[in-house]
Amino acid sequence: MTNQIFTDNRVRKSVFPARIFGASGNVENVSVLEEPVELQIGLSETHLAKVNGKGFVVLDFGREFNGAIRLLAQVIEGGGCQVRIRTGESVSECYAEQGEKNAGNHHTLRDITVTLPMYSDMEFLQTGFRFARIDFLEDKIVYIKSILATEVRRDLHPTGGFTCNDERVNRIFDVASETLQQCMQTYIWDGIKRDRLVWIGDMHPETTAIACLFGADESVERSLDYIREHTPLPAWMNNTPTYTAWWIVILHDYYEQNACEDYLKKQIPYLKGALKLINGVVREDGTIAADGSFLFDWPSHESPDEIVGVYALWVLAAKKCRKLLETVGESSAECDEMLAKLAKNHSFNVKKQKQCEAFLVYAGIKPAEESYDFLTKDGASGFSTFLSYYILSAIADSGRHERAVELMKDYYGAMLDMGATTFWEDFDIERVKGSAPLYRLPEKGEKDIHGDFGKHCYVGFRHSFCHGWSCGPVQFLIKKIGGIEILEAGCKKMRIKPVTAGFTDYKITYPTPYGTVEIVLKNGKFDIKIPPEVTLVD
């Protein structure tokens, strides 16, 4: 293992409240907290809110982000006051008590009690949130100059993008892109509130979207290296066999985009060991000796369909591993052996889980036309945030791009209608019926879209409302609508066959190591521009 010290190149941005959601107790002049102020506390402040005894204020920062709460306090009776700070990805989460609907300090602190000194400028917490509730717990007079947030993120500037004549689609794309970028910290995280970990098996949607927006990014290599260095063979990455298979898939796709040969060569010894591991659980009849540690995705976990998703992932990993080994002149005989065994298995009949069916298409096992009816039955019901790209991709591969766009709008648009400014760890479109949006408290007879749903590890308020894997619309709109295929590593040869997909106008940009590809649809005609180093193949 190599010891590496990275410079934290993230930037800090001050975010003032977009609105005061509510206040209780004897709180005077609370509206001043909505106004930007000079962020320096002084002796003669005139721009102050006054809390006269116990009370609280709830702030809405207008969008979700990764960061901290910052309080500027002037005079406090007695020199200090106990305050309780609660943040939430929804209004109801920042009202919840510890343990209520699974509210808690999971992976980050979001509910603390601290002493607020007078003449102070202090930051508290480091988590993902949109809302904050500040309770003043003592019968004291407290003067507050400002309560704001400090957003912490990398200063990212995508060169890839998608804009079109449909504003609903533009909004979905922008929120998906923002969700991804919030999770592109020094390493790639699952979420900014919970699961600030390198879950390598969850990253493929993120790394695929990163390729579409940035081409290469340092967070990808750091994350791939981190999990490799912290998983000495013969251990499974993240203690989950499927995650080691995903590492192979991500490595292949990163190389295909960027042709980083020196980086690839460093991975070969581990790659060969990882291949031996995943081949080792394939029986001679092509079935996989899976146990409860094999996770395809949470919605399908422990269902009869899960093994189908695992099977398709094994096929995909073997195919991509073979290409990588051949690239560096290594033998791919074990890949061929593994694929030959897998080819004997034909028991992949999906009953319910759309993402498992879609992955059969993505892995090249099943024609998209045969899966179309199954994937579109009941519309966007049964979609998965983690695997949405593969579902939409399989529908588009059947030639029904317009239908795929419609279902994307239904599924992701429903989250927008519930107040999402970043997309969620999990979402079932059926939850919208009778539920209050996240930006207000539920009324009598309404469900809480945040606290009343969830399964597995994301029950109630533990559910992450900014999860990087839900960025599927990014790569779907850029790659599938743009008809973009990489035919030679580093984008030296590409096929570009865009479709209208129901749009009248759009512009797609896609990064390559040589510059940006541009695809424009206008007045029913396509205009494609490519860097001179890139060759287009029909």
N, C-alpha and C positions, 0 to 999 in steps of 0.2 A: 504494500500500500504506500502511495506517495503522499507526503504531507504538502498541502497546498494552501496558501493564504490568499484569499481573494479580497480585493478592494470592494467595499460596498459602494457601488456607483448609483444607488437609488437617490431620488430627489424627494424633497419634502415640500408639500404645498399646503397653504392655509385654506381651509374650507369653512366659511361662515354659514350659519343655519339658513336654510331656504325659507323656513317658517317656524313659528312657535306652535307646536301641536296643541299644547295645553299647559296650564299651570294650576296649582292648588295651594291654598294657604294665603297668607298675607304677603303676596309678592307684588311689588310696585314697579312701574316703569319697565315691565318685562319686554316690551317691544324693542327696546334699544339693543337687545341681544341679537336681533336680526340684522343689525347694521354693521358693516365692516368698520373697524377702528384701527388706530395705530396700536401695534402690539408691543406696548411698553407700559408698565404700571408706574404710576406716579403719586405724589402726595396731594395734588390738587385736581383730581379727576372730576369732571362734571357729567360724563357720559356713563351713568351707572344705573344698574337695576338694584333694588333694595328688597331683601328678604327679611321680614320682621317676625322672627320665630320660625317654627317648623313649617315646611312647605316643600313643594317640588316644582320643577319645570321640565317639560318634555320637548325636545328639539328634533326637527326633521332636516337633515342635511341635503335632501333632494335626490340623492343617489347613493348606492352602496359603494364602499371602497375599503381599502386596507389602511388602517391608521390608528391614531390615538385621540383621546379627548384632552383638550387644553383649557385650563381655567385661569383667568386673570382676576384675582381678588384684591380689593383695596382694603378698606377698614373692616375688621371683624371684631365684634364685641368680645373682649377677653383674649384677643390675640389669635384665636384659631377656632375652627368649627368642624365637627364631624360631618362628613357628607358621604352619601352612598351614590355611586356611579354605576348605572346599568346601561349597556348598549344593546341594540337589537337590529336584526335584519328586517324585522317587522315591528310595527308599533306594539303589538301584543307581547312580543318577546321582551321588550324593555320594561314592560309592566309586570312581568312574571316573577314570582318568587323562586328561589333555588329549589329545584326538584319539581316545580309545577310544569306539567306537560313536558318533562324531560329538560327543562331549562337548567343550565349549569355552566361551569367553567371547563368546558371540554377543549383541551389543547391550547386554548387562550383564556385569559381572564377577561370576563365581560361583566362581572358583578362584584364590586369591591366597596369597602368602606375605608375611608382614609381621613386624615386630618388636613384640612385646608388652612394654611397659615395666612395671616394678613400680609399685604404688600407682596403677593407671590404671583409667579407665572409658572405654572406646573403642568406637566403632561402625565397622563395616566392611561394604562392599558396599551395593548397592541393587538388589534383584532380586526375582523371584518364587520362593518355595521353601516346602517343608514340613520338610525334613530338613537337618541340618548336621553335618558332620564336622570336628573340630578336631584336627589333628596337632601335637604338641609335638616339634620337630625336633632339639632339643639335649639332651645329657646333663646336665640341670639339674633342680634341685628347684623346682617352681612351685606356688604356692598360688593357687587360683581361688575367688573368692567366688560368682560366678554367670556362667553363659553363657545368655543369653536372646535374644529377638528384639524389634525395634521395628517394629511394623506401621505403615505409612503409608497412609492412605486418607481419603477425604472422609467427613464425618459425615452420612450419608444416612439418610433416614427415609421409606421408601415409604408412600404412601397406598393404592396398588393392591395387591391380593393375591389369593391363592387358598388355601383350606384345605378338606379334604374328609374323608370317612370312610376313605379308603385311605391308610395311612401311607407306603406306597411312593411314591405320587404326591406326597404332601406333601414327602417328602424330595427327590424330583427337582425339584419347584418351588423349594424353598429353596436347593438347590445351584446351580440355574440362575440364580436371583436373585443369589446371592452371587458367582458367576462374573462376571456383568454388573457388579455394583457394584465389584468389585476393579479392573475395567478402566475405570470411570468416574472417572478421575483428573482433573487440570485439563482435559485433553482426553480424548477417547475413544480408548483404545488397543486394539490387537488382543489383546495379551497382556501379562502383567506380568513375564515373564522375557525373552522374545524378541518382537520386533515391537512395541516401545513407540512406535509411529508412528501417524499419522492416515492409515490406509489407508481412504480413503473408500468404496472399492468393497466393503469387508468390513463396513461399519457398519450396513447396513439392518436385520439382525436385532437389533442392539443398540438402534438408535433406535426400532424398533417396540416392543421390550420396555420401553424407557424411558418411552414414551407410556403403557404399561399400568401401570407402577409409580409414575411421578412426574408424568405429564402433560407438563410442560415441564421442561427442565433446562439450565443454562447450558453444560454441556459439549457439547451438541448444536450450539448456535449457534457456539461457539468453534471447534469442529472444522470445521463447514461453511465458516466464514469463513477459517479458517487455510488450508485446501486451495485455496479460491478465490484468496486473495491470493498464494499461492505457486505458482499455475498461471496465468500470464498467457496469454490466448488468442493464438494458436490451439493451445496445447499441450494434451495430454491429461492429466487428473489422474492422479497417480502413474504417469505414462508409460504408461497403459493405457486404451484407448478406452472399455472397459466401465465404468471407474470414473467417467468423466464422466457416463455415462448413469445410474449409481447416484446421483450427486449430485443429479440432477434428481428422481429418485424420492424420495430422503430429504427434500429440500426440500418437495416436495408434501405428503408425509405429515405432516411437522412443522407445516406451515401448517394442514392439515385438523384436526389435533388442537387447535391453539392459536389459530387465527385471528389471527396476528401480522402484521397488514397492513403496518405500517411496515417491519418486517424484510423481508417479501417484496418490497416495492417497491425496496429497496436491491439486491436480487439480480437484478432484471429485465434490466439491460444484459448481465450475464454469462450469464444464462439464455438469452437470445436467441442469443448467440454460441455457447454450448454446443450448443444445438439445431441450429444451422447445421453444426457439426462432425459431429454424429452422423448428421444427414441426408445429409451429404456422402459417407458411405461406403455408402449404400443405392443400389444400382443400379436402373435402370428396371424390371428384371424382379422386383424385390423381394428379391433376394439381397443379402447383405452382403459387401462387399469386405474380408473379415477376413484378418489375418495372425497370426503367432505371438504378437503383443502383445495380442490379444483373449482375455481370461481370463474364463470364467464362474465356475468354481471349480476347485480343484486336482484333485480326483478325476476330473473330466471333461476336464481340460486335454489338448489334442492328441488327443482321441478324436473319432470321427465325430459323436458326440452334442453336442459342445460348441457347434457353430454353432447348434443348435436352442435351447439356453439363451440364447445371445447374441441370436438373433432374437426370442425372447419378451421379453427385457429391452428391446430396441429398441422393440417395440410398446408395452410398459408405459410407458417413458419418454416416448414421443410422446403417449400419452393423458394422462399426468399433466402434461406440459408445457402441453398445450392448455388444461387446466383452470386452471392458474396464470396463463397469459396472458389468458384470458377474465376471470379474477377482477379483474385490474387494467386491463381495457379495452384490451388490446393485441391486435393481429392474431394469430390462430392459423393463418394460411394455410399456413405452412411445416409445421406439425404435420399438417395435413390432407393436404398433398402427400406427406409422408413415410409416413403411414398408408396412403394410396392405393397407393403403390409396394409397401409391405410386404404389402398384401392380395393382390397378384398371386402371392405365393410360397406354395406349399402343400407344399413339400418338407421337412416336419418330422416324420419318422418316427424316433422314438427307439428305439435298439436295446438299450441297457443301463442308462444312467445315470438313476436314478429322479428326481434333482433336476431334470434337464432336462425330463423329462415333466411333473413337478409344476409347473414354471414356466409351461408352456403353459396350465395350468389357472389359475394365479394371475394371468396376464396377460389372461385372458378369451378365449383363442384356442380352447381345447378344453373340452368339457363334462367335469366331474369324473367322471361315470358311466363315460365311455369310458376313463378312465385308471385306474380303481380296480384292476382285475385286475393291471395292470402294476406299480402302485405297491405292492401287497401280496404279490406273488409272492415266495416264500421269506422271508416275514416282514420282519424289520428288516434283513436282509442287503441291502447296497447303499445304506443310508442315509448321509446326509452331515451332519456336525455343523453346518457353516456354513448349509446350506439345509434343516435338519430342519423348521423351522416351515412351509415351503412344501410339503414332502411331507405332513406331518401335516394341514395345512390342506386340501390337495387331497383327501385321503382323507375328511376330515370333510365336505367340500362334496358328496361323493357321498351323504351321509346316513348314513355309517357312523362316527359319532363314537366309539362304543364300541370299534370296531376300531382307530381311530387312537390311542386311549388305551392299548390293549393293546400296540401296537407301540412307543409312546413308552416304556412301562414296560420292554419287552424291551431296547430300544436304550440308553436312558439308565441303566436299572437295571443293565445289565452293567458300565457304568463304575463305578457305586457298588460293585458286588461286587468290582471290582478295586482298591477303596480310594479312589476319587475323592472329593475334597471340593470340587473345582471341575471343570468340564467341559472337554473337551480340544479341541485344534485339529483333530484328525482321529480317527476311530474306525471300525473295521470290526469288527462283532460276532464275526466268525470268529476274531479274534485271541485271544479269551478261552480257547479250547480249548488246554489244556496250558501256560498261562502263569501265572507267579507274580504275585500282586497287588503293587502298587507299594510297600506298607509292609513288605516283607521281600525278602531276596535270593533269587533263583531257586535251586532245588535242582537236582541232577543230572537232566538230561532235560527240564527246564522251560524255556520261553521267558521272556524278560524283556519284560513288557508295555510297557515304556518304551524300552529300548535296542535291541530286536530288530525294531522295526517302523518304519513311516513311508515316505514317498515325497517326490519333488519337493524342496521346501526344508525339509522337516521330518523328515529321516531320523534315527533313533536318538534320542539324548538332546537333540538340538536341538529335538525335538518339544515344543511348548508344552502344558502340562497345565492352563493356565488361560487360555482364549481366549474373549473376549467374545462372539464370533459363535455360540458353542454354547448360547446362552441361549434357544433356541427354545421350550422348554416353558412359559416365562413367558407369551408372547403367545398360544400355542396354548390353554393352559388358561383364560386370562382372556377372550380375544376369541372363540375358536371355541366353547368350551363355554358361555360366557356369551351367545353369539349377538349380539355387540355390533357394530353398524355405525354409522359417523358419516355422516349424510346432509347436514349443513350444517356448514361450517367452524366450529371452536370448540365442537363438540358441541352446537350450539344445537338441532339436530334429530338424533335417534338412533332406530335400530331395535334393539330388544333382544328376541331370541327364544332364550332359553336351552334347552338340552337336558339330559337326565339323563346320557347317555353312560355308563351303567352304575353311576353313583354313587347312593347312597341319600340322602346329605346333602352339601352343600357351601355355601361362602360365597365370593362373588366381590366384590371392590371395584375400581372403575375411576375414576381421577381425570378430572375435567373442569375447565375454567376456572371453573366455578361451584360446585364441590364434588364430592362423591364419589357415584357410582352404586353401589348395593348390590343384589346378586342373591343370594337365599338359596333353596336347595332343602332342604326338610324334609318328611318324611312324604309324599313324592311330589308336593308342591305347591310352586309358586314364589311368592316374594314379592319384588317389585322396588320399590326406592325410588330416586327421582331428585331432583336439585335442582329447585326451582320454575322456574328459568330454562330448563330443558331440556324440549323437547317430544318426546314419544314418538310415532313414526309406525308404524302397522301395516305 
